[in-house]
């Protein structure tokens, strides 16, 4: 594909990203929104992670971006230009058939609250592991505000190195506000952020990309156990409710109990386990309070046997709870009924 064609495709993908942001940018709290917009500005303008952003430019850029969103919020997502015609915006397979051989990769899908996501990037490498195809994306040519760093579609897994670095940098900057003595701080302390931000981010990214890969493999395994179509239907019906966050948290816990956590403990990288604990959302911590207790005990005695026993128990617990939620939903249970089941079955 010619550079001109890639530029055309990037423009089309970015337009769809902008429409997605116009529809879903307001889903964040004001604090998270401003932080994400700051990092979006950094990406768009090409500033280094540790560069001081010019306040006199950020404000007008933010106002201009919000005005553009107001103008395009009601637009439909556009088909994407390819050398052989066009592709529907969510038909990543058709796009990748054409662009992967030329060194690029595209993905599109739905995230939390059924928010649409799109990205186009340089393809750093493509590997096959068993029955999984793993696409590792490098420099991003088009992206949205949320920019999830890892996702799976069918048996294709997409890992976005650039977005992953930006996510890590957000975690580092957030921790630096107060520098609490917590799991995230312990993970950050394992890397030379005070001396060389770029080197620290590169090293941390290499480690955590593998953990993200394990989570995505766990997601696929969880989908095989639960049934992807039925689970997706339930999430769509629960969209934008607390029950959706609970259901997503339960499936994430199942994925991690199946694959991610055993891999982390077997690897023996304490910093990566600290990062895992520090990166848990409030909902996931609420669902799984015994993990926090087991982590604190591990900090004191460095014995991972109780952790491993808890993870073994968690596999069956989260699978059974997810199945119970799905059965209750299919029997006509509403969001409140599902939340009651979850609250009665925290681990």
Steps between C-alpha positions, in 0.01 A plus 500: 500500500636843411578759765222714353252216548613448859452871562150477357421200717645672808282804434191279472580308818575822688166646395324195646712536814389861529134402465546236772660761726216743429251233611686369804749764618256611769495150654801587719515696822640850449835409655552190285373682191750785539787259560411298190462812289841620616657172386301514176649844437847361576448220243354723229771766533786255545623612844722266700350341812706712738464822300319790666189571296445866397189618685445777247450234230310236695202723589418617145561148365254356754234760415545438127479122545181523706345729240585249227343221704180701537484529121550130420332322793195399295695377197514133404828312487647505151616217277878488462686551171710207377686440177235249394195700607367571850445309824240538772646675808472190721627255235857480631556172315442657159724795580780283637500265201619797297722691744672237718727386211613862462589542868187651656218374722143614572247409765147603592265388775286586801615570853342602830154661464499365141741776402652454156879484457717523189872517436750481215868443565826376362524124550801427716462124479243229445534163670305179529489333840301179487161602363545872579624765258671786682542842337744733676440857382765770507463865399133593479369692203142537627348447844214604727503655846457177695757309295481160677852351500390140448195329353392173342261421218433137431844340523684816398673694778612861453768650725564870455850588618457877466164505677639269766786743567256787525283304741806423714602863494151601619540258791844641584382862488191422709713326765746790506232745615515367857748208476301270731659184638297257292527224241534739206782683675681171558468413131626843390795481741636200307576724199730809464229762448695764693804459275377401153127511427531354151714206612271434797187505283657274240607246763166507679310473173689187396408327826139613517424430135547132580262529795248671271539218249428244771187691601373505141562126469309462825216707354476263206505198731230660714291563189525135407371404844218754514391529139600824329171575323281462809742695718526782246121526478481530878764775507318696230177483699680607817696778330571808716373335820697392808406143411699533176812597697443210736459251215812628326693483827391140559610395153832682545555317828419169332744574218775587746437200723517272195815644343646832618555441871653152471738641236596795723571280800693245292708782349610623840504868397387680815476838323254361248283353776510835683385666176217252461369577849554874458314503169182333629195721470292585805228269371738207463636557851144514631418168335817328621595638846680179598761569230598822677530314828711225341722761334563679830586169665739421216677832552577395856589132471592469126319165489296463182332172593190673646479713186515195277232326707277807473549516122410132466180563696429816301491317168195298597342785695505755216393246239203391711403857583521607136284204398249585773479861378448390142228252597320762711517753216365250248215422741398866496708638785558876491806700600394517867451122521842436352666747738344322797647170383844658465491666841411168661792327329804719545818307563 
